[in-house]
């Protein structure tokens, strides 16, 4: 197995540049997730690693090999797409082994590799079925099995769960995580779903407009985001953002009608800031009246209260336990000062105390 290194990787379509000098190192055996909104360049970057998109500038290495100009078949990668792309007239066994058959591998070798992939993916009971007789999750497992039998150095996943319903998405997330643990291969996974990113990744790469915003372990990005974009993208529900101003020894937050002591106050006095607080770090104070409960989203063990401040700003608060607020209630909010994130209102960069 091998890691992947990108040095100043650029992609242009004519005069339009969509990938802007990406530098990234993915370690051998690491599960790396590219995440970001639609149009951020994550699938384009993955396809450049695969060789399905030409690299305009920079270099891509897999292990010690410079693969920048190599054909996809010579890169030692296998790709799993959003669409299953299975041959409808072939059985599961034939679908998984077809690539090896076309490359002239012996029948015994093909059978052995298909059997091993089937064991890993729990497909033994379906080997004689055709794709039409399989569920969406089973078809995606066959697609992954087809990648496994090739024995690639790097697995590439391009939003492989997008076509599945919610229950199957959870099931397949577990399957992919288990697969990574069992075979220990380097995997690069593209998704717009930050829940998938948080649950699967060893390393997350947050992309926006063809540039890397931040790279790190899931909980590092959650706890220590570099800017407002990353803070708002990582975490579900998203972080709340409120207008604030740095005064004498504290940050004033009009929406909450409160001043919070802050160590940055001396250096940033007079600055307009954006205050970030996660829904799970806010506590509703029923004796308060600064905010109105606009809507409740109840999910059983947890509910989310959508609040509106007198300033017109909106917040989401996570509630657990048996006693919860109701729509139309007037409430206040409290939180611990160290749970507050501050961002420069103009640049959106994180202000660290």
C-alpha positions in Angstrom: 0.0 0.0 0.0 1.1 3.6 -0.6 0.3 7.1 0.5 -0.6 10.0 -1.8 1.3 13.3 -2.1 0.1 16.4 -4.0 2.5 19.2 -4.7 1.1 22.5 -6.0 -1.6 20.7 -8.0 -3.6 22.9 -10.4 -6.5 22.3 -12.7 -7.8 24.6 -15.4 -10.5 24.3 -17.9 -9.5 26.8 -20.5 -9.1 30.1 -18.7 -11.1 29.0 -15.6 -8.9 27.6 -12.8 -10.8 25.3 -10.5 -8.0 23.8 -8.4 -5.6 26.3 -6.9 -2.2 24.9 -6.0 -3.1 22.1 -3.7 -0.4 20.8 -1.3 -1.5 17.6 0.6 0.1 14.5 2.1 -2.1 11.4 2.7 -0.2 8.8 4.7 0.0 5.1 3.8 -3.1 3.4 5.1 -4.9 6.6 6.0 -8.6 7.2 5.4 -8.8 10.7 4.1 -12.1 12.4 3.3 -12.5 15.4 1.0 -15.5 17.4 2.1 -17.0 20.7 1.1 -20.0 22.2 -0.6 -21.0 21.5 -4.2 -18.5 23.1 -6.7 -15.6 23.2 -4.2 -13.4 20.9 -6.4 -13.4 17.7 -4.3 -14.5 15.3 -7.0 -12.2 17.0 -9.5 -9.3 16.5 -7.2 -10.2 12.9 -6.7 -10.5 12.3 -10.5 -7.0 13.9 -10.9 -5.6 11.3 -8.5 -7.4 8.6 -10.5 -6.1 10.0 -13.8 -9.6 10.7 -15.1 -8.8 14.4 -15.2 -5.6 15.8 -16.6 -3.4 17.7 -14.1 -2.7 21.2 -15.5 0.2 21.9 -13.1 2.0 20.4 -10.1 2.7 16.7 -9.4 0.9 13.8 -7.8 2.8 10.9 -6.3 1.5 7.5 -5.2 4.1 6.1 -3.0 7.5 6.9 -4.6 6.0 7.0 -8.1 5.2 10.2 -10.0 1.8 9.3 -11.5 1.0 12.8 -12.8 1.1 11.8 -16.5 0.3 8.1 -16.2 -2.8 6.5 -17.6 -5.4 5.5 -15.0 -4.7 1.8 -15.5 -1.1 2.3 -14.5 -1.6 4.3 -11.3 -2.5 1.4 -9.0 -5.8 2.9 -8.0 -9.4 1.6 -8.0 -12.4 3.9 -8.0 -15.9 3.4 -6.6 -18.5 5.7 -8.1 -21.8 7.1 -7.0 -23.5 5.0 -9.7 -22.8 1.3 -9.3 -21.9 0.7 -13.0 -22.6 -3.0 -12.8 -23.1 -5.2 -15.9 -26.8 -6.2 -15.6 -26.4 -9.5 -17.5 -23.6 -10.7 -15.3 -23.8 -12.4 -11.9 -22.2 -10.8 -8.9 -19.3 -13.1 -9.2 -18.7 -12.3 -12.8 -19.1 -8.5 -12.2 -16.4 -8.6 -9.5 -14.0 -10.7 -11.5 -14.6 -9.1 -15.0 -11.7 -6.6 -14.8 -9.2 -9.4 -13.9 -10.6 -11.6 -16.7 -10.1 -8.8 -19.3 -6.5 -8.4 -18.2 -5.9 -12.1 -18.7 -5.5 -13.3 -15.1 -5.8 -17.1 -14.6 -9.3 -18.4 -13.6 -8.0 -19.8 -10.3 -6.5 -16.4 -9.3 -9.8 -14.6 -10.2 -11.8 -17.1 -8.2 -9.6 -16.8 -5.2 -9.7 -13.0 -5.2 -13.4 -12.8 -5.8 -13.9 -15.3 -2.9 -11.8 -13.1 -0.6 -13.6 -9.9 -1.5 -17.0 -11.7 -1.1 -15.9 -12.9 2.4 -14.9 -9.3 3.4 -18.1 -7.8 2.1 -20.5 -10.6 3.2 -21.6 -11.3 -0.4 -21.3 -15.1 -0.4 -25.0 -15.7 -0.6 -25.4 -13.4 -3.6 -22.6 -14.5 -5.9 -25.0 -16.2 -8.4 -27.5 -13.3 -8.5 -27.7 -10.6 -11.0 -27.7 -6.8 -10.1 -31.5 -6.5 -10.6 -32.1 -9.0 -7.7 -30.0 -6.9 -5.3 -30.8 -4.0 -3.0 -29.0 -0.7 -3.5 -26.7 -1.4 -0.6 -25.8 -4.8 -2.0 -25.1 -3.4 -5.4 -22.7 -0.8 -3.9 -20.9 -3.6 -2.0 -20.5 -5.5 -5.3 -19.0 -2.3 -6.8 -16.6 -2.1 -3.8 -15.8 -5.8 -4.3 -14.8 -5.1 -7.9 -12.3 -2.6 -6.6 -11.0 -4.9 -3.9 -10.2 -7.8 -6.4 -7.9 -5.5 -8.3 -5.6 -5.2 -5.2 -5.0 -1.4 -5.7 -2.5 0.7 -3.8 -5.2 3.4 -3.2 -9.0 3.1 -3.1 -11.0 6.2 -4.4 -14.6 6.7 -3.4 -16.7 9.4 -5.2 -19.8 10.0 -3.1 -20.6 6.3 -3.1 -23.6 6.5 -0.7 -25.5 9.4 -2.4 -28.0 7.1 -4.1 -28.9 5.1 -0.9 -31.7 5.8 1.5 -30.9 7.1 5.0 -30.9 3.6 6.7 -28.7 2.1 4.0 -26.3 5.1 4.2 -25.7 4.4 7.9 -25.3 0.6 7.2 -22.8 1.3 4.4 -20.8 3.8 6.4 -20.2 1.0 9.0 -19.3 -1.4 6.2 -16.8 0.9 4.7 -15.2 1.7 8.0 -15.0 -2.0 8.8 -13.5 -2.6 5.3 -10.8 0.0 6.0 -9.9 -1.6 9.3 -9.7 -5.1 7.8 -7.6 -4.4 4.7 -5.7 -1.3 5.9 -5.5 0.3 2.5 -5.1 4.0 1.7 -8.5 5.4 1.0 -9.6 8.8 -0.3 -13.3 9.5 0.0 -15.4 12.4 -1.4 -18.6 13.5 0.2 -20.6 16.7 0.8 -22.0 15.1 4.0 -20.0 16.2 7.0 -21.5 13.4 9.1 -19.9 10.9 6.8 -16.7 12.8 7.0 -16.7 12.9 10.8 -17.6 9.2 11.2 -15.2 7.7 8.6 -12.1 9.8 8.4 -8.7 9.7 10.0 -8.0 13.0 8.2 -10.5 15.5 6.8 -9.6 17.9 4.0 -12.1 20.8 3.9 -12.3 22.4 0.5 -13.8 25.7 -0.7 -13.6 27.1 -4.3 -10.7 24.8 -5.2 -8.5 25.6 -2.1 -7.9 23.8 1.1 -9.4 25.6 4.1 -8.1 23.2 6.8 -6.7 19.7 7.2 -6.9 17.7 10.4 -8.4 14.9 12.4 -12.2 15.1 12.7 -12.3 16.2 16.3 -9.5 18.6 15.8 -11.5 20.4 13.1 -14.6 20.3 15.4 -12.8 21.7 18.4 -10.3 24.0 16.8 -11.5 25.4 13.4 -9.3 27.9 11.6 -12.1 30.1 10.2 -15.8 30.6 10.2 -16.3 28.4 7.1 -14.8 25.4 8.7 -16.6 26.0 12.0 -19.9 26.2 10.2 -19.3 23.2 8.0 -18.1 20.7 10.6 -20.7 19.8 13.2 -24.4 19.0 12.9 -26.5 21.0 13.4 -24.2 23.8 12.3 -22.5 26.2 14.7 -24.6 29.3 15.5 -23.1 32.7 14.5 -24.0 36.0 16.1 -22.8 39.5 15.7 -20.6 40.8 18.5 -18.3 43.7 19.4 -15.1 43.7 21.5 -15.3 46.1 24.4 -13.5 46.7 27.7 -12.5 43.2 28.8 -15.5 41.5 27.2 -17.3 40.7 24.0 -20.8 42.1 23.8 -23.4 39.9 22.2 -26.6 41.9 21.6 -28.7 38.9 20.5 -28.2 37.3 23.9 -28.2 40.6 25.8 -24.9 39.7 27.5 -21.2 40.5 27.8 -18.8 37.6 27.9 -15.3 38.1 29.4 -12.6 37.4 26.8 -8.8 37.3 26.9 -8.7 38.9 23.4 -10.5 42.1 24.6 -7.3 44.2 25.1 -5.8 43.4 21.7 -9.0 43.6 19.7 -10.9 46.4 21.5 -13.4 48.0 19.1 -13.4 45.1 16.6 -16.6 43.8 15.1 -16.5 40.0 15.6 -18.7 37.0 14.8 -19.4 34.9 17.8 -19.8 31.2 17.2 -21.5 28.8 19.7 -22.5 25.2 18.9 -26.1 24.1 19.6 -24.9 21.4 22.0 -23.0 24.0 24.1 -26.0 26.3 24.8 -28.4 25.8 27.7 -31.9 27.2 27.7 -32.8 29.4 30.7 -36.6 29.3 31.1 -36.7 32.4 33.3 -35.2 34.6 30.5 -37.0 36.5 27.8 -34.4 37.6 25.3 -35.4 35.0 22.7 -38.6 33.4 21.3 -38.9 29.7 20.5 -40.0 29.7 16.8 -40.0 25.9 16.1 -39.1 22.6 17.7 -37.6 19.7 15.9 -38.1 16.6 18.0 -36.0 13.5 17.3 -36.9 11.5 20.4 -33.9 11.4 22.6 -32.8 14.8 21.5 -34.7 17.9 20.1 -33.6 21.1 18.5 -35.2 24.4 19.5 -35.0 27.1 16.8 -34.9 30.5 18.5 -35.3 34.0 17.3 -33.6 36.9 19.1 -34.9 40.5 19.3 -32.1 41.4 16.9 -33.7 39.1 14.3 -30.7 36.6 14.5 -31.6 32.9 14.7 -30.1 30.1 16.7 -30.5 26.4 17.2 -30.2 24.8 20.6 -29.9 21.2 21.4 -32.1 19.9 24.3 -32.1 16.6 26.1 -34.0 15.3 29.0 -37.8 15.1 29.8 -38.5 18.8 30.2 -38.2 20.8 27.0 -39.4 24.1 25.7 -42.5 24.6 23.5 -43.1 26.7 20.5 -43.9 30.3 21.5 -42.0 30.3 24.8 -39.8 33.2 25.7 -36.4 32.0 27.1 -32.9 33.1 27.7 -29.6 31.2 27.0 -26.4 30.5 28.9 -23.1 29.0 28.0 -19.6 28.6 29.3 -17.2 31.3 28.1 -14.6 28.8 26.9 -17.2 27.3 24.5 -17.4 30.6 22.6 -15.5 30.9 19.2 -14.6 34.4 17.9 -14.0 35.2 14.2 -13.0 38.5 12.6 -16.2 39.9 11.1 -14.4 41.0 7.9 -11.9 38.2 7.1 -13.8 35.4 8.9 -10.4 34.2 10.3 -10.5 32.7 13.8 -9.4 34.9 16.6 -7.6 32.8 19.2 -7.1 34.1 22.7 
